[in-house]
Amino acid sequence: MKKYAIMKQFYSHFFKVAFLVLFPSIIFAQEVLEGKTINEATGEVVPFVNVIEKGTTNGTTSDFEGNFSITVQSLPTTLVFSYIGFETQEKRVTANSPMTINIVESAAALDEVVITGLATSIKRQNAANAVASISAEDISGRTPPPTLDGALYGKFAGATVSANSGAPGGGLSVKLRGATSIQGNTQPLYIIDGVYIDNSSIPAGLNTVSAASAGGSSSNQDNPSNRIADINPEDIANIEILKGASAAAIYGSRAAAGVVIITTKRGKAGETKFNFSQATGWTEVTKLLGLRDYNEERVRETFGDAAAQSFIEARGENRLIDYEEEIFGEKGLISITNFSMSGGGEKTRFYSGITHNDENGIVKNTGYKKTSLRLNLDHKPTDFLKLALSSSYIHSSANRGFFNNDNSGTTIGVTLTGTTPWLELFPNENGIYPDNPAGASNPLQTRDLVRNNETINRFIIGGTANIDLYKADKSNLELIMRGGLDFYGLKTRAIFPKELQFQKLSNGGLNGVSIQGDTQNKNYNLSAFLVHNYFTDNDLNFRTQAGITREYFDRNTQLISATTLVASETNVDQAANTGVDQTRLLQEDSGFFVQEEVNYQDKVIATLGVRGDKSSNNGDANELFYYPKASVALNLNEFGFWNDNSSWDQFKLRTAYGEAGNFPPFGALFTSYNTFSTGNLLGISLIGVRGDKDLKSERQKEFEVGTDLSFFQNRLNFSATYYVKTIDDLILQAALEPSTGFTSEFVNAGALRNNGVELSVDAVPVDTEELTWSVGANFFKNKSEITRLDVDPFNIGAFGATLGTFRIEEGESATQIVGIGPNPGPSGFQKYGDSEPDFQMGFNSQILYKNFDLSFVWQWKNGGENINLTALLTDLNGTSHDYDTIDLDPSGTLGNGPYRVSQLGSSAAVFVEDASYLRLRELGLYYRVPKDVLSGWFNESVDQIKLGFSGSNLINIFDYNSYDPEVSNFGANGIFTGVEVTPFPSSKRYLFHLAVNF
């Protein structure tokens, strides 16, 4: 009994203890859920994803490997996964087993992350600079641009985009935040997938015939295209624009004019996707000037009795010809075909595409053909190594015609200014063109027989390796190695047959001209970066970057000009006279950078960095130049000043400072010579420009402040930026006393300042299941001033004060236009305007209603003047369309043409015109075939079919008295735009679209 009592007591205590131990576990049963967060598109790990048990504050974050572990009270439950750049998603968990969470990239991800460094990016909400982003949809998804830079019109604040020519194949200039140099580079640095891209405009030597530039040398009036036109817009996924030194300082000596960072499309893991699109349409001239209102009396008074008789006969026979419409009235057909495919698995992904453009111009025998091939590969052989390859090949051929200024009266535009409608210029039945009695050339013959072709073969290849050297709970270290090559061969061929009126020996011609240019360009860049991240327990995070870079640039241009051709030969060796020019441009740059970024809970983000550069383009190739940068961003919305139910989503204050450089022009550092021979002796002669090995690079310093605001779940966003940009050690070409044996030299002799304001707002007023309406607007204004000038003021960039010219003068705008006039200032000249706009604005809107998509972009340029010399030439020839209209002469006596001519030599006012405009830059209307219809037709094998229409420059409103206020006779690289001399007119485009995704 005693033993039984002891056992009973033992079991009683045992069950009591067991009950006390097990009961909490029974009552409070818990589950530990584990899993991994993976990018559904790429198959790569996504670290730091927030994991929250829905309806509770219970949560965790996935680690560097994407692994997470969270304890929940019971099952089933719902987990919520969120991360910047990805869609928030929920997962219902009913059983405890390891899970893989495939999170999907957000459609707005490109707007949430911006590239601000050589090796890293940052969340837009934390960026301290006003960095503009343009998505693939905005680039070519709705209105395909003729060239890539044409996609930038009106899309963001701070950019002035100008078409220097309407010729097929491009010819645009992009200037960011005003004037960055007077005589140096003013174009931004373009980088595609880490590859430094050449954007040169290489003349074809047309000056041999046109004599537009004195001395017969090739010049910037040859109307060449710029090489960024080679890049296929269909390949682009995203463009980031670093508009000034405060953002671009990390890029050093090439970043003074800003940086345009282009990212191309890449493959996504999963089933292979195919995309086909076809656009077909036409292009036509934006505006024709029209004919003068001729009658017998006017013809007799202006052209004489013989012309009056010809006019009467031609009118009676109904054969008055509008030769302007005959030349520019073509409706050039356009065809754009694109096919791409992408896909891959967890380790290897690919994107490949081919695009073919075939565009005829508004002038016969002008046009542009381009074929672009792209292959991008991503491979992850191990967990710690990622490899990426970007490659493209471009072949293009552009026939650009013979236009712009000339001093021989031979270009098509100049000849048209003297061509009257009663002349008979068409060829006879034997194909023989009559000479033009009113000019040096027959414009129809020139159009039909002259060839001015640019042919390009280009390879752009870049590779990146990302190596995870070290990973721990609170820190990691990554090595990034990158290399890129941009290689192209450019052939220019300009053929002027001896049959041309102006080539005949009897007319003082050269008996045929063949000008052949060959350029080989090779750029390559190599870089290596270390990126270290360190995370503290109180969310004070550090990111340290350090890297080295090297860039190599080699361009060799050979230009052979042959005159007096034998028979019908065009080979340069089949000529009596030949001349050869060769231009070699060699440069090697190297540098380093370090940068520290500190982020405290996304509340305060501070960055401090410095770039060190040296270059063979400096007088001392081993001297290092340093370019610092610093910035701070405060996200006031993260400080808890208002509750979670507030309509505020973001209230950020930001400020940034940075410096960047601008190299001296080629030929400025050292004296160059020409060769000559006399009496069988070979010698050298000075070219007139004295070199200065102590010449410094221009240094740009930029300070910007701004704010970014968001409301109502980011449906209303506003951004404002004010900047001050100064350029010290301004490089100018100063005149020298003839006794020195030189005419000029480049010197550091001034300073330039730009002040500007940039504003942008975008909103989604309506967002329902069937209707979404988004709108946006941007505004910017820039003002420049020469704050110091150590040489005498001088005129530059046009054809003299009689007609209007630019003048560099202390205390005045860098782009002021002056001329002779009745009220001259202290300089002896009267100021008539400024080529820089008073302000520019862009407006955009998109309406999505069910399966319809309507979008448009308007651009408004207010103010800014041009020097209109096309009107002068037509006035001098008595052919101006408004020659007899009386609205300029204050006395109300003279017609506009005679009045403008009467001012020649006394006032330049009539040649300087307001160049404001309002344009419908883009219009797109599309219809997506419903998915239920597609599934019925194609058994779900086709994902989408889209039909649509788009147009460019369809509406153009301006008072400018010529073809287009957006012109530049002097090419892309320079701030002195807005000088017009009979350009290739601009055009509008109409396209119909079919796109199929399957």
Sequence and secondary structure as in RCSB ss.txt:
>XXXX:A:sequence
MKKYAIMKQFYSHFFKVAFLVLFPSIIFAQEVLEGKTINEATGEVVPFVNVIEKGTTNGTTSDFEGNFSITVQSL
PTTLVFSYIGFETQEKRVTANSPMTINIVESAAALDEVVITGLATSIKRQNAANAVASISAEDISGRTPPPTLDG
ALYGKFAGATVSANSGAPGGGLSVKLRGATSIQGNTQPLYIIDGVYIDNSSIPAGLNTVSAASAGGSSSNQDNPS
NRIADINPEDIANIEILKGASAAAIYGSRAAAGVVIITTKRGKAGETKFNFSQATGWTEVTKLLGLRDYNEERVR
ETFGDAAAQSFIEARGENRLIDYEEEIFGEKGLISITNFSMSGGGEKTRFYSGITHNDENGIVKNTGYKKTSLRL
NLDHKPTDFLKLALSSSYIHSSANRGFFNNDNSGTTIGVTLTGTTPWLELFPNENGIYPDNPAGASNPLQTRDLV
RNNETINRFIIGGTANIDLYKADKSNLELIMRGGLDFYGLKTRAIFPKELQFQKLSNGGLNGVSIQGDTQNKNYN
LSAFLVHNYFTDNDLNFRTQAGITREYFDRNTQLISATTLVASETNVDQAANTGVDQTRLLQEDSGFFVQEEVNY
QDKVIATLGVRGDKSSNNGDANELFYYPKASVALNLNEFGFWNDNSSWDQFKLRTAYGEAGNFPPFGALFTSYNT
FSTGNLLGISLIGVRGDKDLKSERQKEFEVGTDLSFFQNRLNFSATYYVKTIDDLILQAALEPSTGFTSEFVNAG
ALRNNGVELSVDAVPVDTEELTWSVGANFFKNKSEITRLDVDPFNIGAFGATLGTFRIEEGESATQIVGIGPNPG
PSGFQKYGDSEPDFQMGFNSQILYKNFDLSFVWQWKNGGENINLTALLTDLNGTSHDYDTIDLDPSGTLGNGPYR
VSQLGSSAAVFVEDASYLRLRELGLYYRVPKDVLSGWFNESVDQIKLGFSGSNLINIFDYNSYDPEVSNFGANGI
FTGVEVTPFPSSKRYLFHLAVNF
>XXXX:A:secstr
 HHHHHHHHHHHHHHHHHHHHHHHHHHT  EEEEEEEEETTT  B  S EEEETTSS EEE  TTSEEEEEESSS
SEEEEEE TTB  EEEEE S S EEEEE B TTHHHHEEE SSS EEEGGG SS  EEEEHIIIIISS  SSGGG
GGTTTSTTEEEEES  STT  EEEEESS   SSS  S EEEETTEEE        THHHH  STTS   TTS   
 GGGGS GGGEEEEEEE SHHHHGGGGGG TT EEEEEE    SEEEEEEEEEEEEEEEES         HHHHH
HHH HHHHHHHHHHHHTT    HHHHHH   EEEEEEEEEEEEE SSEEEEEEEEEEEEE SSTT EEEEEEEEE
EEEEEEETTEEEEEEEEEEEEEEE  S S  SSS SHHHHHTT  TT   S  TTS     TTSSS HHHHHHH 
EEEEEEEEEEEEEEEEEEEEE SSEEEEEEEEEEEEEEEEEEEEEE TTSGGG GGGT  S EEEEEEEEEEEEE
EEEEEEEEEE TTSEEEEEEEEEEEEEEEEEEEEEEEEEE TT   TTSEEEEEEEEEEEEEEEEEEEEEEEEEE
TTTEEEEEEEEEEEETTSSSTT  EEEEEEEEEEEGGGGTSS TTSSEEEEEEEEEEEEEEE   TTSSS  EEE
EEETTEEEEEE SEE  TT   EEEEEEEEEEEEEETTTTEEEEEEEEEEEEES EEEEE  GGGT SEEEEE E
EEEEEEEEEEEEEEEEE SSEEEEEEEEEEEEEEEEEEESS  EEESSS TTT EEEE TTS TTEEEE  SS  
TTSSEEEEESS SEEEEEEEEEEETTEEEEEEEEEEE  EEEEHHHHHHHHHT  TTTT  SS TTS S HHHHH
HHTTTT  GGGEEE  EEEEEEEEEEEE  HHHHHHHHTT   EEEEEEEEES  EE   SSS S   TT SSSS
   EESS    EEEEEEEEEEE 
